[in-house]
């Protein structure tokens, strides 16, 4: 089976929400905050969904088991994080890379949370943070624990860009959410709806309309080309995440972009994933 690398972009059509640790749970959790970038399991799920859609293999009934043709395309194995599996089976998908931001010309990579942090002395000179002991516990000198230090992204010139220059939060406040529950009344089992208190949900919007999330996928050539034609043929819109935020998906097979992506990754960025579930 011949393989080829494809560059896949997901451009949000509006506000988007990716699942995180701060989701609405089964308990009394009324505050939810989206991740700013999709997880690799999300990217794999979108890729699998579009491959099935491009081949007319989507099950009509939600939750229905995959037929033989569908399982050959996308495999039967669940996402394996940071673990090499001897029985890895993702069908025609060989591996995917980590996600970056792409504006049509340049890549932007997520930097470490402490990227660019430092303290200043009276001469306004920057210095690295230093640890000092306080009652036997190491603390960062001149570091304000109550201050917010945004994560940064790193462009092609190595310049740090704060997240609030790229992302705008969109928050829904004071809206009741409906919770369904089963109850027995007059020997009939019925579903009741109950309004459960105040909640706050934060989604994100990309400030620059040219920006999109981008990653590379190594796919069987025949299937990758078919997916590319399918998205170019007017089927680019796809729901992403539990909230089914709409994105435009585009696929290309530019070797030049892959070379640029490899060269532009700053050393201070987190290690990237060069195969599903395996960190390099």
N, C-alpha and C positions, 0 to 999 in steps of 0.2 A: 504494500500500500504506500504510494508516494505521498509525502507530506509537504506542505507549504505553510509559511507564516503569513498571517493576515492581521492587519491592524483594524481594530474594532473601536468605534467611538459611540458613546451614549450621551446624547445632548438632551438635557431636560427641557421640556416644553413649558415648564413653570416651576412652582415650588415642588420640592421632592422630599421624601422621607425614607430613610434607611433604618432598619431595626438596630437597636443598641441595647446596652444594659439597662437604660432608663426607658423601658417600655411600659405600657399599661399591662399590669399583671393580673392574676386571678384574685389578688388581695386588694387592699384599699390603696392602690397606687394610682394617683391622678395626675402625675407629672411625667411627660414623655419627651425626650430630646433625641432627634435624629442624629445619626452619624453624618459626617460631612462627605465621606467617601464610601462607596459600596465595598463590602467584604468580598473576599475571593469566592466564597460559597455563593454569594449573590451573582457574581459575574458568571460562574459556571452554570447556575440555574437559568440565567437569561440565555446563555449560549445554547444550552440543551433545548430550551423552549423554542428558540427560533429555528434550530435545525429540524426539529419535528414539524414546525409550522411550514417551513420551506419544502418539506417532503410530503406534506399532507398526512402526517401521522399523529396529529394531536388527538387525544382521546376526547370524544364528545361528552362523556360523563366524567365530571371532576372526581379524581381519586381512583379511577379505574386503572387496573393493572395494565402495563405496557404490553403490546403484542410483540411478536418476535422481531418484526421489521423495525419497530421503534427502539427496542432494546439494543439491537445491533448498531443503531446510529449513535445512541447516547450512553450506552452501558447501563448496568444495573446498580453499580456501587454508589453509595452515598459519599459526600465530600469527606476526604480524609485530611485533617489539618496537621501540617508539620510532621508527617509520618510517611515513610516509604512503605507502600503496601505491595506485597508480592503478587497479590491478585488484583492489581489496579485495573479497573475496567471503566473507561469513559467513552467507549465506542470509537468514533472517528476523531475524538478530541485527544491529542497527544499531551499537550500541556499549555498553560496560560501564564502570562507574566503578572506582575503587580500592576496596579492602576496608577495613572498619572493624570494631570490635567493637560489638555492640548487645545491651542487656540487656532489651529489650522496651519501654523508655521512653527511654533515653539512648544517645547514640553516644560512642565513645571512639576517638580517632585516634592513630596512631603518630607520636611526636615524633622530632626529630633525636636522634642518639646522644649529642650533647653538651648536650642540653636539661637545664638545671638544674645543670650542673656549675659549680663555683666553688671558690675557696679562702677560708680564713678567717684573719684576723689575730688578734692578741692580744685584741682587743676583740670577737671573735666576729662580726665584720661580714663579710658576703659580698662578694666582689669577682669580677669577670671574670678569667679566666685571662689571663696576659700572656706574650708570647714573650720569651726572652732568648737571647743567643748563647753557645754553649759550643763553644770551638775552631772557631768559624766556622759552627756548625750551630745553627739555631733550635730551641729547646726550650721546652716549657711550664713556666713557673716554678710550683713547689709542686704539680706533677702527678706522681703515683706511677704509673710505667709498669707496675708489677706488680699494681696494684690493679684490681679489676673494677668497671667503671661500667656498671650496667645501662641498657638502653634504657628509654624511658618512653613512656607513653600519656597523652594529654591529654583530660580530660573536658570537659563543657559549660561548667564554670566556669573553664577554663584551668588547673586544678590538675594538676600532673604526678603520675602514678601509676607507680611502678616496676613493671617487668615481673614481678618475683617476687611482686607482690601480685595478679597476674592469672593467671600461669602456674606450674604445678608440673612439674618434669622427672620423667619416669619412665624409669629406666635399666635395661636388661637387661645383665648382666655375666656373663662366664664361660661363655657358651653356645656350643657349636660350631655353626657354620653349614655346611650341606652344599653342595658345589660339584659340578655335573655336568660330565663330560667324555667325549668320544668316544675310543674306543680300538679297535684291531684285535686280535682274538684268534681264532686258528684260522680266518682268512679271513672272520670275521663282524665287522661293525661293530656295536658295542654301546655303550650308555651306562653308564658307571660312576659311582658316587657316592663322593665323597671328603670326609671331614671336615677342614675347614681351620681349625685353631687357634682361639684365643681371640678373642672379639670383644666390643665394647661398643656398644650402640645406645641413643640417647636420644630418646624421644618426649616429647610434652607433654600435660598435662591442664589444662583451664580450671578455676580454683578455684571460680568462681561458676557454678552449674549453669544460671543464667538467661542467661549470655552465649552469643552465637553470632557467627559471622563474617557480615557483611552487606555487600551491594553492590547497586547499581542496574543494571538491564539495560533497554535500549530495544529492544523487540521488536515485530514485527508484531502488531497487536492480537488478531487471531483466534488466533494461535499462543500468545501470552502468556496469554490467557484459558484456553486449553485446558491449558497447562502448570500454571496455578494450580489448576484443577479436578482435574487429575491428581494433584497432590501432596496436595491436601486429601482426595482419595478413598482414602487409605490407601497411596499409593505414594511417600511422602516419603523413605524410606530410600534412600541412594545411596552407593556406594563412591567415595572420593576419594583421589587420589594413587597412587603406585606400590605402596604397602603396602596399598591398598584399605581405608583406615580408614572406618568407617561414620559417616555424618552424616544428620541429619534435615533435609530441604530443604523450606522453606516459601516461598510466593510470594504477594505482595500488590501492590495497585496504588494505594497511598495517596499522593496529592499532598502531604498534610500532612507525611508522613515525609520526602519529598524536600526540601521547604522547610526542615525542621528540619536535615536533613543538610547542606544548603548553608550555613545560618547558623552551624552549630556548628563548622565546620572551623577550627581555630586557625591563625593566620598562621604559627606556627612549625613547622607540620607539613609533611612533604614534599609536593611538588607532586602533585596527583592526576591520574589518567588520565581524560580525558573522552571518549575514543574509543579503540577498540582499537588499541594500538600507538602512540598519539599523546599526548604529554604537553602539559598546558596550563601 
